[in-house]
Amino acid sequence: MSLAVANRYARAFADVAIAARLDAVSIQEQLRSFEEALKDSVPLRNVLLSPAVSPARKRAVIDGLGERLGIAPQVRNFLAVISRHRRLLLLSVIRQAVQAQLDERMGIVRARVTSAHSLAGAQQAALEGALAGLTGRATTCDFAVDNELLGGAVARIGSTIYDGSLRGRLESLRHKLTD
């Protein structure tokens, strides 16, 4: 249920963001900064999540905090709508859904890349380029390190996994030898 609600808000906000030509990276940073402020401040959570506080007061708090955090007016409006409909507890899920909507509309695919060691900037760029060639779409990668891989990297795009790790190759070789 919460994912369906998050997707509904995300689709609506993506329409606004694209019409206003807002930068997708900036939107994510703004939503994340508000989310962190909400998570870190008990008084802020008490005000914004309490049904006893009027929607006008909540809007004033969101506008004040948003101004201090450098949040665009369209994003502040979006946060006010979420607050008015008592969906602030879903902000993390909504933020992720907004990212997915904007990526889809801009033709960007996200990959989660896990490597045995941290990759240099040139290696990251080469890997993004190779994945873009595989998918036929612009690719943005989130990189992580997993010492258990021994060597190489594993890329996950949606439900597709591209395993170029030494561990994966050894597993494949083991299966071939035992079959």
C-alpha positions, -999 to +999 in steps of 0.1 A: +000+000+000+027+025+010+046+019-023+014+025-043+008+058-024+045+068-028+043+062-066+012+083-069+029+113-052+061+107-071+043+107-105+025+139-097+057+156-084+077+144-114+052+161-137+057+194-117+095+190-116+098+184-153+075+213-162+095+236-139+128+222-153+141+214-119+174+195-117+168+159-106+200+157-085+191+189-068+156+176-060+171+145-044+195+165-023+167+188-012+144+160-003+172+141+015+182+172+035+146+177+046+143+140+055+175+141+075+163+173+094+130+155+101+148+124+113+173+143+135+149+167+152+123+154+176+106+188+180+103+191+142+088+156+140+064+164+168+051+196+150+049+181+115+034+147+125+009+159+151-027+161+140-032+188+167-010+213+148-029+232+121-019+227+084-012+264+081+013+262+110+029+231+095+032+249+062+049+278+079+074+254+095+081+237+062+086+270+044+109+283+072+130+252+073+130+249+035+142+284+031+171+278+055+180+245+038+178+261+003+149+240-008+131+252-040+096+265-037+082+236-058+098+211-035+085+230-004+050+229-019+054+191-025+065+187+011+035+207+023+011+185+003+027+154+018+024+169+052-012+180+047-021+144+036-002+129+066+023+111+045+055+125+060+063+091+075+066+078+039+090+105+029+119+081+024+098+058+001+084+088-017+119+102-023+130+070-038+099+068-060+105+104-072+140+094-081+127+064-101+101+085-119+126+112-129+151+086-140+125+068-161+114+101-177+149+112-185+159+078-199+184+071-171+190+036-157+205+032-122+230+004-115+243-008-081+279-018-086+298-037-060+335-043-064+362-060-045+382-028-041+372+009-044+374+020-080+392+050-093+373+078-111+384+065-145+374+030-137+340+041-125+335+061-157+346+032-179+322+009-160+293+033-164+301+036-201+302-002-205+268-006-187+253+022-208+264+002-239+247-029-225+215-012-216+214+013-245+205+040-220+224+066-199+236+048-167+242+062-133+260+039-109+261+037-071+294+021-061+301+000-030+329-023-019+325-059-008+357-076+003+342-111-002+343-107-040+381-113-041+383-094-074+362-079-102+327-063-098+290-072-098+265-048-114+228-049-106+203-031-129+168-037-117+165-075-115+194-081-139+228-090-125+260-087-145+286-107-125+322-100-135+336-110-101+363-135-094+339-152-069+312-155-096+337-169-121+349-195-096+313-204-088+306-208-125+337-229-130+327-251-100+292-257-115+307-267-149+331-291-132+305-307-110+278-311-138 
